[in-house]
Amino acid sequence: MARHAKQQATADPPPEAPEPEFQPKTALGRRLWELRKKIVASGEPLLDWEDLEREIAERRGGVSEHDL
């Protein structure tokens, strides 16, 4: 019996099932998730944190949090 357990431990793990799509729990989360999906579908790249800060600064007339 111990030999059988050892064989299972060394066997390759089964292939992983694809993760289910994220399910937001709040109305705001659902709205933001739908917006994200539209942006991804359009081919527009998502902003990373640095790009997001730059976008906010541009909308504020070039002023960022670091300038305050």
Stockholm file with secondary structure:
# STOCKHOLM 1.0

chainA/1-68         MARHAKQQATADPPPEAPEPEFQPKTALGRRLWELRKKIVASGEPLLDWEDLEREIAERRGGVSEHDL
#=GR chainA/1-68 SS CHHHHHHHHHSCCCCCCCCCCCCCCSHHHHHHHHHHHHHHHHTCCCCCHHHHHHHHHHHTTSCCGGGC
#=GC SS_cons        CHHHHHHHHHSCCCCCCCCCCCCCCSHHHHHHHHHHHHHHHHTCCCCCHHHHHHHHHHHTTSCCGGGC
//
